[in-house]
Amino acid sequence: MILSLEPVHVVGGGLAGSEAAWQLARRGVRVVLHEMRPVRSTAAHRSQKLAELVCSNSFRSDDAQTSAIGLLHQEMRRVGSLIMRAADANKVPAGSALAVDRDGFAAAVTAAIEGEALIDVRREEVLVPPPDWDRVIIATGPLTSPALADAVAALTGEAALSFYDAIAPIVHRDTIDFGIAWFQSRYDKAGPAGSGADYINCPLTRQQYDAFVDALLAGEKTALRDFENPLPHPPPQAGEGREGVPYFDGCLPIEVMAERGRETLRHGPMKPFGLTNPHQPDERPYAVVQLRQDNRFGTLFNMVGFQTKLKHGEQVRIFRTIPGLERAEFARLGGLHRNTYLNSPKLLDATLRLKAKPRLRFAGQITGCEGYVESAAVGLLAGRFAAAERLGEEPRLPPTTTALGALLAHITGGHIETIDAGPRSFQPMNVNFGLFPPLGPSVVRSARKQTLCARALADLDAWIGAAMPHAAE
C-alpha cells in the first residue's frame, strides 16, 4: 500500500462517488469521501447510507450478450466494481433484469467503504473545493446542493448549471423506413462538409398532421417529482411553459407549442418548406418531421424540436404514428426534469478533468450520463484515472468498442461530432448500442448485438491486461 501520498478528495457519496473512492483505494491511494447527509439532506433521500437508490431498484437488463446495459454490468464486474459486487449480493427476483434490495444494497456499499482503511468518510457539506485539495472528484449527481452548484458554475464559466431540461427523443437510424423517409437539407443547403442531405425527413399529410396534433394535446404528461419543483436558483431561462417551469435555452416541449395553436408546429419544427419528397415529387407534404444526425457514426438521429414531457409510453405510441417511424426504436425518449450536469464535451478532457482547472475531475450524472449503472461506471473510470495520475502513471482510456469506452466518449465528445456540422447539443443519455463504433456491412442485423457484445468483452480484456495491472480480483 502507498500511504505517503496526499489523498484524493471525492465529493458525493452516491453510486459514482462511492465507486470512485473504492477504485482509488484498490490502487493504494488514500481517499477522503465527503458526503453531506445527514448534515444536509435532500427531498429525495430517506437514509444516511452511501449509494442510496432514490428511484427504481432495477439496474435494468443483465443480459451481457444482447443488451448494452447488461454488457456494461459485465464489464464493470471484470474491473472490480464495488457497485456491481453489492448489487449481485443483494439481488431480488426480476426475470432477466438485475433488481436489488435497496436497503441491503446501500448497507453493503456503506459497510465496504467505511471498512476500507484507505477511505476516510467525512459527513459534511462541501460548499467549494478548497484550493489546497490538489486532486478532487466531484460526484454530486442531479441533486447537487445549490451552493456547490453555484461554485461549479463559477469554475466552469457556464451561465447555468442547474435547469429544467426538455430533451428530444433519439432514434436508431436502422429502424427508420426509408421507403417513406428521405435525406435532404432544407432548400438543399449544404453543410460544412458540402452535403445538401444532412437531415432525415418524414412527411405528413394534413389528415396525418391533424391526428398527430390531437394525439399530442390528449397525451398523458409526466408530472414533476416533489424535489424537482421550481427553485429560485438559477434564474429562469428564456421560454416558460404553462406551469411557469423554466425550460433550458427556450426549448419549449412540443406539446406546449401545440397548445399555442394547431398551426404552430408546421410553422416551427415541422415546417415543410424547402423540401421535396422524392417518393412523391408531385405532392407537397403538409408538414415534415426532421431528424438530425446525433453522433459521428450516423447510427443515432435526434428528432429536431421534439423535446417533450409526454410519458414514455405515450411518446412511443404517438411518435410511431409519424410516417417512416412506424417501427422506430429509441435510444432515448424525451423528458423534462430538473437536472444538474455539465456541458462535458466542451468543459472536460478525455479523462474527465475540468480543462480550466485540471485538479478537478467529475463523475456520475453531473457529467451527462443517465442511470444508476452509468453513473457508477463513470465513477469507476474517474477513480481509475485519478489513481493512475496520483501514482505517476499515464491513464489509458478504455476502447470505444466497449460499453465503458462508448459511454466515456459520449460524455467527453468523441461520439457527438459529425462530419457535416460539428458538435451537436449535448444531452444526458443511457448507454446504448448507438454509441458504439458500427460493425462492418458483412454482419447481419440479427447478429449485430451479439457481435457488438463479443467484440466489447474481447477488447475490454485486452485493455485490462494492458492498462489495469492492479485490477481487483
LUMKESE-720814 format. One record per residue (C-alpha): residue number from 1; residue in one letter; chain; x negated, y negated, z. Coordinates in nm, 2 decimals. Each point is the difference from the previous one (the first is absolute). Example, Ala and Ser with C-alpha at 12.3 -4.5 7.8 and 13.67 -1.06 7.14 Angstrom:
BEGIN
TORTI resi resn chain      u      v      w
TORTI    1    A     A  -1.23   0.45   0.78
TORTI    2    S     A  -0.14  -0.34  -0.07
//
This chain:
BEGIN
TORTI resi resn chain      u      v      w
TORTI    1    M     A   0.00   0.00   0.00
TORTI    2    I     A  -0.11  -0.36  -0.07
TORTI    3    L     A   0.09  -0.21   0.30
TORTI    4    S     A  -0.23  -0.30  -0.04
TORTI    5    L     A   0.18  -0.16  -0.29
TORTI    6    E     A   0.25  -0.29   0.06
TORTI    7    P     A   0.36   0.13  -0.01
TORTI    8    V     A   0.24  -0.05  -0.29
TORTI    9    H     A   0.32  -0.17   0.12
TORTI   10    V     A   0.32   0.14  -0.13
TORTI   11    V     A   0.31  -0.22   0.04
TORTI   12    G     A   0.33   0.19   0.01
TORTI   13    G     A   0.07   0.34   0.14
TORTI   14    G     A   0.25   0.13  -0.26
TORTI   15    L     A  -0.08   0.29  -0.24
TORTI   16    A     A  -0.25  -0.20  -0.20
TORTI   17    G     A  -0.19  -0.14   0.30
TORTI   18    S     A   0.00   0.33   0.18
TORTI   19    E     A  -0.13   0.18  -0.30
TORTI   20    A     A  -0.27  -0.26  -0.07
TORTI   21    A     A  -0.12   0.02   0.37
TORTI   22    W     A  -0.01   0.38  -0.02
TORTI   23    Q     A  -0.20   0.00  -0.32
TORTI   24    L     A  -0.25  -0.24   0.15
TORTI   25    A     A  -0.04   0.20   0.31
TORTI   26    R     A  -0.05   0.33  -0.20
TORTI   27    R     A  -0.30  -0.17  -0.16
TORTI   28    G     A  -0.15  -0.09   0.34
TORTI   29    V     A   0.10  -0.37  -0.01
TORTI   30    R     A   0.14  -0.17   0.31
TORTI   31    V     A   0.35  -0.16  -0.04
TORTI   32    V     A   0.21  -0.25   0.19
TORTI   33    L     A   0.36   0.06  -0.09
TORTI   34    H     A   0.23  -0.29   0.08
TORTI   35    E     A   0.37   0.06   0.04
TORTI   36    M     A   0.23  -0.28   0.11
TORTI   37    R     A   0.27   0.23   0.14
TORTI   38    P     A   0.11  -0.02   0.28
TORTI   39    V     A  -0.14  -0.35   0.06
TORTI   40    R     A   0.20  -0.11  -0.30
TORTI   41    S     A   0.26   0.24  -0.15
TORTI   42    T     A   0.20  -0.02  -0.32
TORTI   43    A     A   0.37   0.04  -0.07
TORTI   44    A     A  -0.07   0.33  -0.18
TORTI   45    H     A  -0.22   0.19   0.24
TORTI   46    R     A   0.14   0.19   0.30
TORTI   47    S     A  -0.31   0.13   0.18
TORTI   48    Q     A  -0.36  -0.08   0.08
TORTI   49    K     A  -0.14   0.29  -0.19
TORTI   50    L     A  -0.24  -0.04  -0.29
TORTI   51    A     A   0.12   0.10  -0.35
TORTI   52    E     A   0.37  -0.03   0.10
TORTI   53    L     A   0.23   0.08  -0.29
TORTI   54    V     A   0.27  -0.28  -0.01
TORTI   55    C     A   0.20   0.13  -0.29
TORTI   56    S     A   0.02   0.34  -0.17
TORTI   57    N     A  -0.17   0.30   0.16
TORTI   58    S     A  -0.07   0.14  -0.34
TORTI   59    F     A  -0.34  -0.01  -0.18
TORTI   60    R     A   0.19   0.10  -0.31
TORTI   61    S     A  -0.09   0.30  -0.22
TORTI   62    D     A  -0.29   0.22   0.11
TORTI   63    D     A  -0.04   0.17  -0.34
TORTI   64    A     A  -0.36  -0.06  -0.11
TORTI   65    Q     A   0.06   0.16  -0.34
TORTI   66    T     A   0.27  -0.22  -0.15
TORTI   67    S     A   0.04  -0.30   0.23
TORTI   68    A     A  -0.22  -0.30   0.03
TORTI   69    I     A   0.07  -0.05   0.37
TORTI   70    G     A  -0.05   0.37   0.07
TORTI   71    L     A  -0.33  -0.03  -0.18
TORTI   72    L     A  -0.10  -0.29   0.22
TORTI   73    H     A   0.09   0.21   0.30
TORTI   74    Q     A  -0.24   0.27  -0.11
TORTI   75    E     A  -0.28  -0.24  -0.09
TORTI   76    M     A   0.03  -0.16   0.35
TORTI   77    R     A  -0.02   0.34   0.16
TORTI   78    R     A  -0.31   0.08  -0.19
TORTI   79    V     A  -0.18  -0.31   0.13
TORTI   80    G     A   0.10   0.04   0.36
TORTI   81    S     A   0.30  -0.22   0.05
TORTI   82    L     A   0.12  -0.04   0.36
TORTI   83    I     A   0.35  -0.10  -0.12
TORTI   84    M     A   0.04   0.31  -0.21
TORTI   85    R     A  -0.13   0.22   0.28
TORTI   86    A     A   0.26  -0.15   0.24
TORTI   87    A     A   0.27   0.03  -0.26
TORTI   88    D     A  -0.07   0.37  -0.06
TORTI   89    A     A  -0.01   0.07   0.37
TORTI   90    N     A   0.34  -0.16   0.05
TORTI   91    K     A   0.20   0.09  -0.31
TORTI   92    V     A   0.36   0.09   0.01
TORTI   93    P     A   0.21   0.19  -0.25
TORTI   94    A     A   0.07  -0.21  -0.31
TORTI   95    G     A  -0.02   0.23  -0.30
TORTI   96    S     A  -0.29  -0.10  -0.23
TORTI   97    A     A  -0.04  -0.34   0.18
TORTI   98    L     A  -0.24  -0.06   0.28
TORTI   99    A     A   0.21  -0.14   0.29
TORTI  100    V     A  -0.13  -0.05   0.35
TORTI  101    D     A   0.12  -0.03   0.36
TORTI  102    R     A  -0.05  -0.37   0.04
TORTI  103    D     A  -0.08   0.00   0.37
TORTI  104    G     A  -0.23   0.30  -0.03
TORTI  105    F     A  -0.18  -0.14  -0.30
TORTI  106    A     A  -0.06  -0.34   0.16
TORTI  107    A     A  -0.10   0.17   0.33
TORTI  108    A     A  -0.26   0.22  -0.19
TORTI  109    V     A  -0.15  -0.30  -0.17
TORTI  110    T     A  -0.02  -0.20   0.32
TORTI  111    A     A  -0.16   0.29   0.19
TORTI  112    A     A  -0.26   0.05  -0.27
TORTI  113    I     A  -0.09  -0.37  -0.02
TORTI  114    E     A   0.00  -0.06   0.38
TORTI  115    G     A  -0.20   0.32   0.05
TORTI  116    E     A  -0.28  -0.10  -0.24
TORTI  117    A     A  -0.30  -0.13   0.18
TORTI  118    L     A  -0.11  -0.23  -0.28
TORTI  119    I     A   0.34  -0.18  -0.01
TORTI  120    D     A   0.09  -0.27   0.25
TORTI  121    V     A   0.37  -0.07  -0.01
TORTI  122    R     A   0.09  -0.35   0.11
TORTI  123    R     A   0.36  -0.11   0.05
TORTI  124    E     A  -0.01  -0.36  -0.11
TORTI  125    E     A   0.12  -0.23  -0.27
TORTI  126    V     A  -0.26  -0.12  -0.24
TORTI  127    L     A   0.09  -0.35  -0.11
TORTI  128    V     A  -0.30  -0.04  -0.23
TORTI  129    P     A  -0.31   0.22  -0.04
TORTI  130    P     A  -0.28  -0.18   0.20
TORTI  131    P     A  -0.31  -0.09  -0.21
TORTI  132    D     A  -0.23   0.22   0.22
TORTI  133    W     A   0.19   0.32  -0.13
TORTI  134    D     A  -0.23   0.07  -0.29
TORTI  135    R     A   0.22   0.29  -0.14
TORTI  136    V     A   0.38   0.00   0.02
TORTI  137    I     A   0.27   0.21  -0.15
TORTI  138    I     A   0.34  -0.17   0.01
TORTI  139    A     A   0.28   0.26  -0.02
TORTI  140    T     A   0.30  -0.18   0.14
TORTI  141    G     A   0.26   0.12  -0.25
TORTI  142    P     A   0.33  -0.17  -0.11
TORTI  143    L     A   0.07  -0.13   0.36
TORTI  144    T     A  -0.32  -0.20   0.04
TORTI  145    S     A   0.05  -0.25   0.28
TORTI  146    P     A   0.07  -0.36  -0.12
TORTI  147    A     A  -0.32  -0.13   0.16
TORTI  148    L     A  -0.23   0.26  -0.17
TORTI  149    A     A   0.19  -0.04  -0.33
TORTI  150    D     A  -0.07  -0.37   0.01
TORTI  151    A     A  -0.37   0.07   0.07
TORTI  152    V     A  -0.02   0.24  -0.29
TORTI  153    A     A   0.18  -0.24  -0.23
TORTI  154    A     A  -0.25  -0.27   0.09
TORTI  155    L     A  -0.29   0.23  -0.06
TORTI  156    T     A   0.13   0.12  -0.34
TORTI  157    G     A   0.11  -0.34  -0.12
TORTI  158    E     A   0.33   0.14  -0.10
TORTI  159    A     A   0.30  -0.24   0.03
TORTI  160    A     A   0.21   0.27   0.16
TORTI  161    L     A  -0.07   0.35   0.13
TORTI  162    S     A   0.33   0.10   0.16
TORTI  163    F     A   0.31  -0.04  -0.22
TORTI  164    Y     A   0.32   0.16  -0.13
TORTI  165    D     A  -0.12   0.20  -0.29
TORTI  166    A     A   0.25   0.08  -0.28
TORTI  167    I     A  -0.15   0.28  -0.20
TORTI  168    A     A   0.09   0.13  -0.35
TORTI  169    P     A   0.02   0.37  -0.08
TORTI  170    I     A  -0.29   0.17  -0.19
TORTI  171    V     A   0.07   0.28  -0.26
TORTI  172    H     A  -0.21   0.28  -0.12
TORTI  173    R     A  -0.05  -0.07  -0.37
TORTI  174    D     A   0.03   0.36  -0.11
TORTI  175    T     A   0.36   0.01   0.13
TORTI  176    I     A   0.12  -0.28  -0.23
TORTI  177    D     A   0.19   0.09  -0.31
TORTI  178    F     A  -0.18  -0.16  -0.30
TORTI  179    G     A   0.28   0.11  -0.23
TORTI  180    I     A   0.18  -0.29   0.15
TORTI  181    A     A  -0.27  -0.23   0.15
TORTI  182    W     A  -0.28  -0.16  -0.20
TORTI  183    F     A  -0.32  -0.19   0.05
TORTI  184    Q     A   0.00  -0.37  -0.09
TORTI  185    S     A  -0.10  -0.34   0.16
TORTI  186    R     A   0.25  -0.28  -0.03
TORTI  187    Y     A  -0.04  -0.17  -0.33
TORTI  188    D     A  -0.28   0.25  -0.06
TORTI  189    K     A  -0.23  -0.23   0.20
TORTI  190    A     A  -0.34   0.15   0.03
TORTI  191    G     A  -0.16   0.04   0.35
TORTI  192    P     A  -0.37  -0.04   0.08
TORTI  193    A     A  -0.08   0.34  -0.16
TORTI  194    G     A   0.17  -0.10  -0.32
TORTI  195    S     A   0.30   0.22   0.03
TORTI  196    G     A   0.35  -0.13  -0.08
TORTI  197    A     A   0.16   0.31   0.15
TORTI  198    D     A  -0.07  -0.02   0.37
TORTI  199    Y     A   0.35   0.06   0.14
TORTI  200    I     A   0.24   0.30  -0.01
TORTI  201    N     A   0.35  -0.13  -0.09
TORTI  202    C     A   0.33   0.17   0.08
TORTI  203    P     A   0.30  -0.15  -0.19
TORTI  204    L     A   0.35  -0.04   0.14
TORTI  205    T     A   0.33  -0.07  -0.19
TORTI  206    R     A   0.24  -0.25   0.15
TORTI  207    Q     A   0.21   0.28   0.14
TORTI  208    Q     A  -0.30   0.16   0.16
TORTI  209    Y     A  -0.12  -0.33   0.14
TORTI  210    D     A   0.34  -0.08   0.16
TORTI  211    A     A   0.01   0.35   0.15
TORTI  212    F     A  -0.35  -0.05   0.13
TORTI  213    V     A   0.08  -0.33   0.17
TORTI  214    D     A   0.32   0.15   0.15
TORTI  215    A     A  -0.21   0.28   0.15
TORTI  216    L     A  -0.26  -0.24   0.14
TORTI  217    L     A   0.27  -0.21   0.17
TORTI  218    A     A   0.17   0.31   0.14
TORTI  219    G     A  -0.31   0.18   0.10
TORTI  220    E     A  -0.08   0.07   0.37
TORTI  221    K     A  -0.27  -0.22   0.13
TORTI  222    T     A  -0.26   0.06   0.27
TORTI  223    A     A   0.04  -0.18   0.32
TORTI  224    L     A  -0.30  -0.15   0.18
TORTI  225    R     A  -0.12   0.18   0.31
TORTI  226    D     A   0.00  -0.19   0.33
TORTI  227    F     A  -0.37  -0.06   0.00
TORTI  228    E     A   0.02  -0.14  -0.36
TORTI  229    N     A   0.22  -0.29   0.09
TORTI  230    P     A  -0.12  -0.33  -0.14
TORTI  231    L     A  -0.28  -0.16   0.20
TORTI  232    P     A  -0.10  -0.36   0.03
TORTI  233    H     A  -0.35   0.12  -0.12
TORTI  234    P     A  -0.09  -0.06  -0.28
TORTI  235    P     A   0.20  -0.27  -0.17
TORTI  236    P     A   0.26   0.12  -0.25
TORTI  237    Q     A  -0.12   0.04  -0.36
TORTI  238    A     A   0.18  -0.14  -0.30
TORTI  239    G     A   0.32   0.19  -0.05
TORTI  240    E     A   0.25   0.12   0.25
TORTI  241    G     A   0.27   0.26  -0.01
TORTI  242    R     A   0.35  -0.05   0.13
TORTI  243    E     A  -0.11   0.12   0.35
TORTI  244    G     A  -0.26  -0.27   0.03
TORTI  245    V     A  -0.28   0.25  -0.03
TORTI  246    P     A  -0.31  -0.14  -0.17
TORTI  247    Y     A  -0.12   0.20  -0.30
TORTI  248    F     A  -0.37   0.01  -0.09
TORTI  249    D     A  -0.10  -0.24  -0.28
TORTI  250    G     A   0.36  -0.07  -0.10
TORTI  251    C     A   0.07   0.36  -0.11
TORTI  252    L     A   0.37   0.03   0.04
TORTI  253    P     A   0.15   0.35   0.02
TORTI  254    I     A   0.17   0.09  -0.33
TORTI  255    E     A   0.34   0.04   0.18
TORTI  256    V     A  -0.03  -0.35   0.15
TORTI  257    M     A  -0.06  -0.13  -0.36
TORTI  258    A     A   0.31   0.19  -0.12
TORTI  259    E     A   0.21  -0.17   0.28
TORTI  260    R     A  -0.08  -0.34  -0.15
TORTI  261    G     A   0.19   0.08  -0.32
TORTI  262    R     A   0.05   0.29  -0.25
TORTI  263    E     A  -0.23  -0.15  -0.26
TORTI  264    T     A  -0.28  -0.09   0.24
TORTI  265    L     A  -0.20   0.32  -0.06
TORTI  266    R     A   0.02  -0.01  -0.38
TORTI  267    H     A  -0.14  -0.35   0.01
TORTI  268    G     A  -0.26   0.11   0.25
TORTI  269    P     A  -0.19   0.33   0.03
TORTI  270    M     A   0.24   0.18  -0.25
TORTI  271    K     A  -0.01  -0.26  -0.28
TORTI  272    P     A   0.01   0.16  -0.34
TORTI  273    F     A  -0.17  -0.28  -0.19
TORTI  274    G     A  -0.31   0.06  -0.22
TORTI  275    L     A   0.05   0.37  -0.02
TORTI  276    T     A   0.11   0.24  -0.28
TORTI  277    N     A   0.10   0.35   0.06
TORTI  278    P     A  -0.17   0.22  -0.26
TORTI  279    H     A   0.25   0.28   0.06
TORTI  280    Q     A   0.29  -0.24  -0.09
TORTI  281    P     A  -0.17  -0.30  -0.18
TORTI  282    D     A   0.33  -0.14  -0.12
TORTI  283    E     A   0.16  -0.01   0.35
TORTI  284    R     A  -0.12  -0.26   0.25
TORTI  285    P     A   0.01   0.12   0.36
TORTI  286    Y     A   0.23  -0.19   0.23
TORTI  287    A     A  -0.26   0.04   0.28
TORTI  288    V     A  -0.34   0.17   0.04
TORTI  289    V     A  -0.18   0.14   0.30
TORTI  290    Q     A  -0.38  -0.03  -0.03
TORTI  291    L     A  -0.26   0.21   0.17
TORTI  292    R     A  -0.36  -0.12   0.03
TORTI  293    Q     A  -0.31   0.22   0.04
TORTI  294    D     A  -0.09   0.02   0.37
TORTI  295    N     A  -0.33   0.19   0.00
TORTI  296    R     A  -0.29   0.02  -0.23
TORTI  297    F     A   0.07   0.35  -0.10
TORTI  298    G     A   0.34  -0.09  -0.15
TORTI  299    T     A   0.18   0.27   0.20
TORTI  300    L     A   0.21  -0.24   0.22
TORTI  301    F     A   0.23  -0.28  -0.12
TORTI  302    N     A   0.16  -0.27   0.21
TORTI  303    M     A   0.37  -0.10  -0.06
TORTI  304    V     A  -0.06  -0.37  -0.06
TORTI  305    G     A   0.21  -0.22   0.22
TORTI  306    F     A   0.18   0.30   0.16
TORTI  307    Q     A  -0.09  -0.06   0.37
TORTI  308    T     A   0.30   0.12   0.20
TORTI  309    K     A   0.14   0.09   0.34
TORTI  310    L     A   0.23   0.26  -0.13
TORTI  311    K     A  -0.02   0.33   0.19
TORTI  312    H     A  -0.23   0.25  -0.16
TORTI  313    G     A   0.27   0.24  -0.10
TORTI  314    E     A   0.20  -0.29  -0.16
TORTI  315    Q     A  -0.31  -0.11  -0.19
TORTI  316    V     A  -0.06   0.34  -0.16
TORTI  317    R     A   0.37   0.03  -0.09
TORTI  318    I     A   0.03  -0.36  -0.14
TORTI  319    F     A  -0.33  -0.03  -0.18
TORTI  320    R     A   0.04   0.33  -0.17
TORTI  321    T     A   0.31  -0.15  -0.18
TORTI  322    I     A  -0.25  -0.22  -0.19
TORTI  323    P     A  -0.05   0.15  -0.35
TORTI  324    G     A  -0.34   0.17  -0.02
TORTI  325    L     A  -0.02   0.05   0.38
TORTI  326    E     A   0.26   0.27   0.03
TORTI  327    R     A  -0.27   0.25   0.12
TORTI  328    A     A  -0.23  -0.25   0.16
TORTI  329    E     A  -0.22   0.10   0.29
TORTI  330    F     A  -0.11  -0.27   0.24
TORTI  331    A     A  -0.35  -0.03   0.14
TORTI  332    R     A   0.16  -0.24   0.25
TORTI  333    L     A   0.34  -0.15   0.04
TORTI  334    G     A   0.08  -0.36   0.07
TORTI  335    G     A   0.04  -0.14   0.35
TORTI  336    L     A   0.02  -0.30   0.22
TORTI  337    H     A  -0.17  -0.01   0.33
TORTI  338    R     A  -0.21  -0.21   0.23
TORTI  339    N     A  -0.36   0.10  -0.08
TORTI  340    T     A  -0.35  -0.10   0.10
TORTI  341    Y     A  -0.26   0.08  -0.26
TORTI  342    L     A  -0.29  -0.15  -0.18
TORTI  343    N     A  -0.04  -0.07  -0.37
TORTI  344    S     A  -0.26   0.27   0.03
TORTI  345    P     A  -0.13   0.02  -0.36
TORTI  346    K     A  -0.09  -0.37   0.03
TORTI  347    L     A  -0.13   0.00   0.35
TORTI  348    L     A  -0.16   0.34   0.08
TORTI  349    D     A  -0.30   0.17  -0.14
TORTI  350    A     A  -0.02   0.36  -0.10
TORTI  351    T     A  -0.07   0.11   0.36
TORTI  352    L     A   0.29  -0.20   0.14
TORTI  353    R     A  -0.21  -0.29   0.13
TORTI  354    L     A   0.12  -0.36  -0.02
TORTI  355    K     A  -0.21  -0.16  -0.27
TORTI  356    A     A   0.00  -0.33   0.17
TORTI  357    K     A  -0.11   0.16   0.34
TORTI  358    P     A  -0.15   0.34  -0.05
TORTI  359    R     A  -0.01   0.07   0.37
TORTI  360    L     A   0.37   0.05  -0.02
TORTI  361    R     A   0.16   0.32  -0.15
TORTI  362    F     A   0.37   0.07  -0.03
TORTI  363    A     A   0.18   0.33   0.02
TORTI  364    G     A   0.36   0.13  -0.02
TORTI  365    Q     A   0.31  -0.17  -0.12
TORTI  366    I     A  -0.15  -0.35   0.03
TORTI  367    T     A  -0.22   0.10  -0.31
TORTI  368    G     A   0.31   0.06  -0.22
TORTI  369    C     A   0.08   0.37   0.03
TORTI  370    E     A   0.34   0.15   0.10
TORTI  371    G     A   0.06   0.29   0.23
TORTI  372    Y     A  -0.14   0.15   0.32
TORTI  373    V     A  -0.23   0.25  -0.17
TORTI  374    E     A  -0.13  -0.26  -0.25
TORTI  375    S     A  -0.07  -0.24   0.29
TORTI  376    A     A  -0.19   0.27   0.19
TORTI  377    A     A  -0.19   0.09  -0.32
TORTI  378    V     A  -0.12  -0.36  -0.04
TORTI  379    G     A  -0.10  -0.01   0.36
TORTI  380    L     A  -0.20   0.32  -0.06
TORTI  381    L     A  -0.18  -0.17  -0.29
TORTI  382    A     A  -0.06  -0.32   0.19
TORTI  383    G     A  -0.14   0.19   0.30
TORTI  384    R     A  -0.23   0.20  -0.23
TORTI  385    F     A  -0.12  -0.30  -0.18
TORTI  386    A     A  -0.07  -0.20   0.32
TORTI  387    A     A  -0.19   0.30   0.15
TORTI  388    A     A  -0.22   0.03  -0.31
TORTI  389    E     A  -0.07  -0.37   0.02
TORTI  390    R     A  -0.08   0.01   0.37
TORTI  391    L     A  -0.23   0.29  -0.05
TORTI  392    G     A  -0.19  -0.17  -0.29
TORTI  393    E     A   0.14   0.23  -0.27
TORTI  394    E     A   0.16  -0.10  -0.33
TORTI  395    P     A   0.38   0.06   0.01
TORTI  396    R     A   0.11   0.23  -0.29
TORTI  397    L     A   0.34  -0.05  -0.14
TORTI  398    P     A   0.23   0.31  -0.05
TORTI  399    P     A   0.06   0.09  -0.36
TORTI  400    T     A   0.30  -0.17  -0.15
TORTI  401    T     A   0.12   0.34  -0.11
TORTI  402    T     A   0.07   0.08   0.36
TORTI  403    A     A   0.30  -0.13   0.20
TORTI  404    L     A  -0.23  -0.18   0.24
TORTI  405    G     A  -0.18  -0.17  -0.29
TORTI  406    A     A   0.31  -0.08  -0.20
TORTI  407    L     A   0.16  -0.17   0.30
TORTI  408    L     A  -0.32  -0.19   0.08
TORTI  409    A     A  -0.03  -0.12  -0.37
TORTI  410    H     A   0.37  -0.12   0.01
TORTI  411    I     A  -0.08  -0.21   0.31
TORTI  412    T     A  -0.33  -0.14  -0.11
TORTI  413    G     A   0.11  -0.07  -0.36
TORTI  414    G     A  -0.14   0.29  -0.20
TORTI  415    H     A   0.34   0.11  -0.13
TORTI  416    I     A   0.19  -0.32  -0.04
TORTI  417    E     A  -0.19  -0.15  -0.29
TORTI  418    T     A   0.12   0.06  -0.35
TORTI  419    I     A  -0.19  -0.05  -0.32
TORTI  420    D     A   0.24  -0.26  -0.13
TORTI  421    A     A   0.08  -0.25   0.28
TORTI  422    G     A  -0.23   0.04   0.30
TORTI  423    P     A   0.13   0.05   0.36
TORTI  424    R     A   0.36   0.06   0.07
TORTI  425    S     A   0.18  -0.12   0.31
TORTI  426    F     A  -0.10   0.22   0.28
TORTI  427    Q     A   0.27   0.21   0.17
TORTI  428    P     A  -0.04   0.25   0.29
TORTI  429    M     A   0.05   0.35  -0.12
TORTI  430    N     A   0.01   0.36   0.11
TORTI  431    V     A  -0.25   0.24  -0.15
TORTI  432    N     A   0.13   0.15  -0.32
TORTI  433    F     A  -0.14   0.17  -0.31
TORTI  434    G     A   0.04  -0.32  -0.21
TORTI  435    L     A  -0.31  -0.14   0.19
TORTI  436    F     A  -0.22   0.29  -0.11
TORTI  437    P     A  -0.21  -0.01  -0.32
TORTI  438    P     A   0.21   0.18  -0.27
TORTI  439    L     A  -0.08   0.35  -0.13
TORTI  440    G     A  -0.08   0.07  -0.36
TORTI  441    P     A   0.27   0.07  -0.26
TORTI  442    S     A  -0.07   0.37   0.01
TORTI  443    V     A   0.16   0.04   0.34
TORTI  444    V     A   0.37   0.08  -0.04
TORTI  445    R     A   0.24  -0.21   0.21
TORTI  446    S     A   0.12   0.30   0.20
TORTI  447    A     A  -0.35   0.06   0.13
TORTI  448    R     A  -0.09  -0.36   0.05
TORTI  449    K     A   0.05  -0.03   0.38
TORTI  450    Q     A  -0.17   0.33   0.07
TORTI  451    T     A  -0.30  -0.10  -0.21
TORTI  452    L     A  -0.03  -0.34   0.16
TORTI  453    C     A   0.00   0.16   0.35
TORTI  454    A     A  -0.25   0.27  -0.10
TORTI  455    R     A  -0.23  -0.27  -0.15
TORTI  456    A     A   0.04  -0.22   0.31
TORTI  457    L     A  -0.10   0.27   0.25
TORTI  458    A     A  -0.30   0.12  -0.20
TORTI  459    D     A  -0.12  -0.36  -0.03
TORTI  460    L     A   0.06  -0.06   0.37
TORTI  461    D     A  -0.20   0.30   0.10
TORTI  462    A     A  -0.29  -0.13  -0.21
TORTI  463    W     A   0.03  -0.35   0.16
TORTI  464    I     A   0.01   0.15   0.35
TORTI  465    G     A  -0.32   0.19  -0.07
TORTI  466    A     A  -0.18  -0.31  -0.14
TORTI  467    A     A   0.14  -0.28   0.22
TORTI  468    M     A   0.12   0.16   0.32
TORTI  469    P     A  -0.28   0.22   0.14
TORTI  470    H     A   0.13  -0.06   0.35
TORTI  471    A     A   0.37   0.07  -0.07
TORTI  472    A     A   0.18   0.16   0.30
TORTI  473    E     A   0.05   0.37   0.00
//
